[in-house]
């Protein structure tokens, strides 16, 4: 393996926190054909659609929740530095691509809340476009709100969350914010891993673009934010935990920025679960691979796990998933912990979470509309 190729793989793993997938491109049409018809909505259920990377659309009755929402694809050649520290030019979001995705979700009224996990480009770059195309309230790090302000989104549309907040999203759905860390390690890739916030709204260049580098206009936003979501149902609650990154290197160490201690991520998770009166959750949507999961599983005790951030975030989204998900170490760990792996195969895969568990449901029409390869 060449040094250059090794560096590319190391970078991908650092950003995504998962081992690279291997194998041939999956045929999603055959899989869709074997799925049962989507049943009528249960008294309480959550429909879950994986859009790509860490972009997940949650539908709870009339309430639509989007995580991150990165649709634009900035090529890897745009960056300078092993860990994307700088960029060769400023870039603008692909607003047309975001609008197409929004149409597939149901139009401007389909998203009421956008939860941003951290402020790196592959998570926050399109947040301003989603805010402009919908009436969604954006929640995320201070850096994300400053990025939106730079793109003329009113400050009232973005709520900075630091961790520890309990926020009602509507229809009885409650979100608890968990201060979390970013993948990587201070000793290896501090520019990517260490908690960094913007000091002020970044300045756009003459084209209206922003610099996507992690030491430029898109730092991680002080580590990251994870979200514990509870949905009321007739016999109790449905519960989900979303984390778009994470590092085992210092999960038990406090996040300190400017003298302010935001707590250790794993302790913050314990506190959120305790506040919600939970000892386990129905579904963990997360990235980070086996090393992170080994530390989180005993605390979170999820019944099922949906891996995200294992796919290629440089290639055009319409190219689809190039290789199927594969992480033997993680799969073995989940199996030993009796956690069901919800295995994604193609963008726009859809599932329903209800009291009986997580079940795959068809989503053929949007995939065809987007033109995903078969």
N, C-alpha and C positions, 0 to 999 in steps of 0.2 A: 504494500500500500504506500503510495507517495505521501510525502509530508503535507502537500496541499490537500490531497483527498482526505487524509486523516484529520486535518484542521477543519474541513467542512463538516465531517461527521461529528466531531467534538462540538462544534458550534450548534448544530442541529439538536444534539442531545441536551446541551446546556439550556437552550431556549425552550425546548419542548419537555425536557425531563423524562423522555421515554427513549427506549432503544429503537433504532431505525427499523421500520417494517420490512419484511421480506416476502417474496412470492410474486405470482402473476397478478395482473389486474383482474379484480373480481367482476363477474357478470351479474349486475344488479337486477336485470330483467327476469332472470330465472328465479331469483330469490323472491322478488315481488309477487310473481305468479303463484307461489306456494303459500303466501300469507292469507289468513282469513280476512273476510270483508271487515271494514272498520265498524264496530257496533255503535249503537247509539250511546251518547255520553252517559257515563254512570252518574249516580247521585253526586259523587265527588271523585274526580280524577284529574290527572295532569297529563296533557299531551305534550310530548317532548320531540323536537325535531333538531337533529344535528345539521347545522349549515356548513360547517368546516371549522378547522382549527379549534378554538374554544368558543365558537359562536353557536349558541343553543337557544332555541325558541321554545318557551314554556307557555302553554295555553291552559288557563284555569277558568272554564266558563267564558265570560266576556273579557277576562283580564289576560293581556298578552305581555309577557316578560321576555326581553332579549338580553343575553349576556354578550358583552363585547361588540360583536357585529362587524368584524373586519372582513370586508368583501374585496376592496382594492387589493391588487397584488403588486408590490414593489419588488423588482427583480433583485437577486442577490448581488448582481454586478453593480448595483447602485451604492453599495456600502464599501467603506474603507475601514480596515481593522478586523482582526480575527473575531471579535465579538460585537460587530456592528456599531462601533463607537461613533463613526462619522459617515457622512454621505457625500456623494459627488455633486449632488444638486438638490434643490428643493423639489417636493412633489405635492401634487394636489390629489384629493380623493377622487375615485372614479364614481362620481355621483350617479351616473346612468346605471352602473352595475348595482349600486345600492338600491336604486329605485326599482330595478327589475326584481331583486330579491324581496323587497317590500311588497311588490305586487303578488308574488307567489305566496306570501304569508297572509294576504288578505287586504292589502291596501293601507292607507294612512291610519286607519283606526285600529290596526292590528297590534300595535305596540303602545302600551301605556307606561312601561318602565324599562329603562336600559341600565343594566348593572355592569359596570366596568370593573374588572378585577385588578388591572394595573395599566400604567400609562405608556408602555412600549408601543411602537407603531403597529405591531401585529395583533394588537388588542384595542387600541384607542384611536387609530388613524381615521376611522370613518364615523366616530361617535357624533361629530358635529353634523354630518349629513343626515344621520338618523334623526337627530333632534330637529333639524329643519323640515324634514319630510313628514314627521309625525308630531304628535303633541306629547311625546314621551318625556317624563322626568328622567334625567340622567343622574345616576349615583356612582361615585367613584373617588379616587384620590384627588387631592388639590391640584396636582399637575394636569389631570384630565380636564378639570373645570377651567383651568387656565388655557389649555389647548382649545377648548370650545370658545372661550372668550376671544381668543385670537382670530377665530373664524366667525365672529359676529353672532354668536349665540348668546342671548341675554343671560346674565348671571343667575337670574331667577329660575332658569331651566336646569341648572346643574347643582346638585347638593354634594358638598364635600363630606365624605365619611372617613373617620379616623379609626374606627373599631369600637365596639361596645354599644353601638346604637341599636335600638329596636324600632323598626319603621313599618307602619301598616301600608300595604300596597293596594288595598281595596279588596272587596268581596271576601273579607275575613282572612286574606293572605297576609302573613307577617314575615318580615325579613329581619334577621339579626346579622349585623356586620361583624366579621371576625378579622382582626388585624393579622396578616399572614406575611410570610417572607417570599422572596423570589428564588427561583432555581439557581444553581451554581454554588460558588464557595468564595469567600473573601480571599482565600489564599491562591485561587486559580483565576478567577475572572471577576474582580471587584467592580469593574465598570458596569457589568451586567447584573451582578448579584446585590451589591450593597444598596441600601435604601437611599434613593435620591429623589428630591422634589424640585420642580421649577420654582424659581424665586418670583417670577412675574410672567405674564402672558408673553409667549414668544412672538417675534415680529415676522410677518410673512414677507416673502421676497416680491419682486416686481410682477411675478406671475400669479401671486396669491398663494404660493405653496409654502410648506413648512419642511424643515430638515428632519428626516426620520431617524437619525442616529441616536443611540442611547445616551450619548454625552452631548446631544444637541437639544432638539425640541421635544424628544420623547424619552425621558428617563423613566425608570420604573414607577415613580410616584410613591416613594417611601416604602418600598417592599411591594406588598400587594394587599388586596382585600378579598376575603372569601365570604360567602353568603349562606347562612342557614335559613331555609325557607320552610314555613309550616303552613299547611293548607287544611282548613277544617273539613271534616266529613262526618257522616251520620254516626259512625261508631268510634270516632276519635280524630286523628289527624294523619295526613300524608306529609312526609318530611323529606327534604332534599338538602344536600350540602354541595355547593359549587365552589371549586377552587381551580383557578386557571394556571397555577404554577405552584412551586414550593420546593424547599430544599431540606434534606435531612441534616445538612452540615450544622445548622444552628437553629433547628426548629424549637429547641428548648432554651434558647438564649433570647433575652429581651431585645426588641427593636428600639434603638435609641437614635433620635434625630434632634439635633440642636439642644441637647440636654433633656428632652422629653422622652420618657420611657413609655412605650406603647405595649409593653408586655411581651412575653414569649409566645410565639404562635400557638404551640400546643396547649399552653395554659389558657390562651384566649379562646380556643375551641372548647376546652372543658367548661369555661365560664359561660359560653353561649348555650351549650347543651344544658347546663345546670339551670340557667335562667329560663330556658324553654321547657324545663321539666322532662328532658329526654335522656335516655340511656343508649339510644341507637337511632339510626335513620333508615328510611326505606331505600334511598338511593344517594350514592356519592358520584357526582360528575366531576372528574378531576384529571389532572396530569401529574407527572412526576415519577412514574415507574415504581418498581419494587422497593428501592431504598426508602422512598418517602412513605409508601403505603405501609411498610413494616412498622413505622412509628405511629401512623395515623389510625390504622385499623383497630388496634386495641382500645382507642379512645372513642372513635366515631361509631364503630360496630355497625357498618352498613349492611343491609340485606343484599344490595346489588351495587355494581360499580360500572359506570360508563366512562371509558377512557377518552380523553380529548387531548389535543395538541401533540398528536403523534404523526400527523400528515404533513405534507409539503405546503408551506405557506408562501412560497415564491411563485410557483406555477399558477397560471390562470385557473380560477375556480371551476370554470366550465370544462376544464380538462379532466375533472373528477379525481377520485382517489386512484393513485398510480399503483399502490401495492396494498394488500390487505393488512389489517392490524395483526401484529405478532409481537408478543413480549413474553417469552416462555417463563422468565423469572417471576414476572407479575402474575401471570396466569396460575403458576404453581402456588404462589402465596395466597391468592384469592381462593383457590380450591381448598387449601389446607385450613383456611379460616371460614369455609362454608359460605363464601360470598359469591353470588351469581354474577358472572361476567356478562354484561350487555355488550355484545360485540358489534361495533359499527362496520358497515361494508362499503357504503357509498354516501356522498353528500346528500342531504335531505332525507336520510333514513329517519323513520318515525317510530315512536313507541308510546304506549299508554301506561302510566302508573296509576294503579288503583289498589284497593285493599288486598287484592289477591297477588299483587306483584307487578313486574314490568313485562309488557307483552309487545312484540313487534307488530305494527299495523301497516297496511299498504300506504304508499305515498307516490304512486307511479306517475300521475299526471304532472305534478310540479317538476319531477326529474326530467320528463320528456320535454316539457316547456323550456327548461334551462338548457337542454341539449346535452345532458351528461352522457358520456360514452357508455356503450353497453359492453 
